Amino acid sequence: MGQGADSAKYKGLWNGLRSIAHNEGFRGMFKGNGTNCVRIVPNSAVKFLTYETLSKEWIRQRRRVMQQPGTACAFSHTHEPRKGVDPSAA
């Protein structure tokens, strides 16, 4: 059965909060939060692990490129121009 206007249990946010607090107490406000955490925690862990792994790999790749002789990188502000290349020709 859908949630139509006729089957609404609460008349609004504050009415719903007041009704839950009155009928179920303070603990009623957090009903279902444990289930939500079971859903959210693994998702957040995968996102964090992916970010950390890719970030470390990106830094490692960047360092490798920067260590090659004669390589100019857009992120390097201290690089010397390559020999035989006219910088004004770009």
Secondary structure, DSSP 8 states (H G I E B T S, - for coil): ----STT-S-SSHHHHHHHHHHHH-GGGGGTTHHHHHHHHHHHHHHHHHHHHHHHHHHHHHHHHHHHSTT---TT-SS----TT--GGG-
